[in-house]
Amino acid sequence: MKINNRLKTIGDLVPLSSYPLDIGCDHALLSIYLVKEKGIQKVLASDNKSGPLKKAKENVNFYKVKDKIKLVEAEGLDSYEEGIDTITISGMGGLNINKILDDNKRYLKNINTLILSPNNYSIAVKRKLTKLGYHIDNEVLVKENNIIYEILVFKKGRKYYSYKKLFLGPVLMTKQDNLTKEHYQNLLETKRSLLKALPLSFSNKIRVTKKEIKYLEEVINI
């Protein structure tokens, strides 16, 4: 089946024995991939918009997997049902992801794995999940249409991370591949541009940005 790199990578990170909930499923291609290509027995796919769910239903019928994929129109974790132990969310802003998790924290006691790919504010997502009792188990980068996306895998269990590790990514900073280097280089250019644009009155933001530039220069070995 045809699926983009970002969704395929997320799908490949989902534990094979899990019962996943795909929040913001859009056209349900990730859910279909999990069932058809990964052999996962059942998936709950939810979205808060009827338009994408209509297309999702068409896709589920086309791939003949309607017996294994349950489609629900709901906000975030409102779609939770007993047995779900894994959550996937991608293509959403980081602050929106945090709100979804905050709004229904009571369900998280049953969730062992979260695979999240925020479009922005990834450090806020890392902070939120560590506060909620998870640690960063894996970090993967995917390049799609010249945009590099972060995919974060969280597992149950508390760990302390310094600001440097949260900013760079505790797993990512140990990698030496070209995509990781490109990601850090892009981030460094963004932070340098930001530093030039910041008014002098933003003293705290200037201090933090300078610190972030230093971390990036160290990891790139400039």
N, C-alpha and C positions, 0 to 999 in steps of 0.2 A: 504494500500500500504506500501511497505517496504521503510523506510527512516531513515537515521541516526539521532541520538539524537540532534546533533548540528543544522541540518537543520530543524528538527521538532520544536525545541525551537524557532528558528528564525521565522518560520511560525506562531507559536502561538502568537508571539508578533506583527504581522502585523495587523493593524486596519482592521476590517471586511468590512468597507464601502469604503476602499481605492482602488485606481488603482495603483498597484505596478509595479516597474521596477526592475527586478532581473539582476543585472550586474555581468557578469562572471558566467552565469547560469550553465555552465558545461553540465550535462545531463538533466537539467530542472526538477529535482525531487522536488525541493522546489516549483517551479511554479505549478507543477502538484498537490502537496500536498495542496497548497493554494486554488486551484479550486475544487479538489475532496473532501477534508476533511474539509476545512474551509468555503466553499461556496462563495468564492470571484468570482465575475462575469467575470473579465478579468485580464490577466497578460501579461506584455511584458517581454520576456526573451531574453537577449542578451549575446553574447560571441564574442571574437575577433578571435576565431579559428574555422575553418570549421569542424574539426574532432568531437569535442564535440557537435556541433550543429547538425551534422548528427545523432548522438546517441540521442540527445534531440528530434529530429523529430520522430525517431522510438518510443521513450517513449511516446510522446504526442499522436501518433497514437494508440499505444498499450492501453493506458488508455482512449482513445476516448474523448479527450478534445481539439482537434485542433481548434474547433470553439471558444474557450475561451483563448487560449494561442498563442500569436504572437511571432514567433522566428525571431530574427534579428542578422545578423553578423555585429558587429560594435565595435568600441573602446569606452569603458566607456559610458559617458553621450551623446555621439553622437547618441545613439539610442533613446533619449528622444522624446516623442510625447505628444501633448496636452492632458491634463487631468490627467497625472501621478502626484501623490502627495506623493508617498512613494518610497524609494529606499532601496534595500537590497544588501549588498555585503559581501561575506564571503570567507574564504580560500585564502585570498590575503594578501600580506605584507602591513603593515600600511602606509608606504611611498608611495606605489603604489596607495592605496586608496586615500590618500591626493592629489596625482597628478591627478587622475581621477576627483575629485571634483574641483580642481583648474583650470583644463583645460576648464571647461564649467560652471563657476560660475553663468552665466546668467540664467541658468535653475533652480537654487536653490531657486529663489524667489517663485516658484510654489510648492516646496517640503516642506511638513509639518513634515514628519517623515523620519528618516534614521535609519536603523537597520544594524549595521556594526559589523563584527566579524573578526578583523585583526589577522593574525598569529603572528604578532610582532609589536613593536613600538606603542602600544595602547595609551600611553601618548601623542605621537605626533598626533594621530588621535583626541584625546580629545581636544588638544590645537587648532588644525586646525578648528574643528567644532565650538568651542566656539568663535573663531575669525570670523567665517562665520555667526554668529548670532543664534546659537543653544545652548540649554542647555541639560545636561545629565538627561534624564527622568527615565532611568532604566539601571541597570547593572546586567547581569545574567551569571552565570558560568555553563558550561557543561563539563562533563568528558567523553572523547571518546578515547578508546585504550590507557588508562593511561596518556593522555594529557588533561590538563584543558584549555578550551577555554573561552575567554571573549566574551560576546555579549553585545554591547553597543546600547542603544536606545536614539536617539537625537530628540528633538522636537524644533520647532520654539520658540525663546525667549532668550534674553541674560541673562546670570548669570556670576558672578565672582567666580572663584575657586582659592583657594590658591594652591601652589605647592603640599602641603601635600594631599589635596583632589583630585587633578588630579592624583597624584601618586597612592594613595590607592583606589581611586574611591569613589565619594561622597555618592553613594547609597550602594556600596559594603561594605564600612567600618561600616555601620549600621547593617550589618547582622551577625548572630552568628552561622550559620549552619556549619556542618563539612567540606563541600567542600570549603567554603570561608576560613576557618582556614587552610585547607591543601594548598590552593592557596597561602596564605600569608606566610606559612611556607616554601614552595618551593621557593618563591621569596626571602625570607630572606637568605636561604642557597646559592642561586645564588649570591646575593649581597655580602655576606661574602666571598665567593670564589673570586669574582671579586676584592674586596678590597685587598685581599692577593696578587693577581697577578699584581696589578697596579704598574707601576714604580713610584718612588718618584717624578719624574718630572711632572707627571699628577696631579698636586696639586688641580686643580679645580674639576676634576673627583673624586678624593679622598674625597674632601669636600662634594660633592653632594651624593656620595655613603654612606658616614658615616651618613648623614642626613636621607637618605632613610632607612638605617638599624635601626636608632632610631625610625622612624615612624612605621616600621614593628614590632619592639619589643614592642612598646606602644600598638598597636592594637591587638597583640597576647597576651599581658599582661605578657611578660617575666620579 
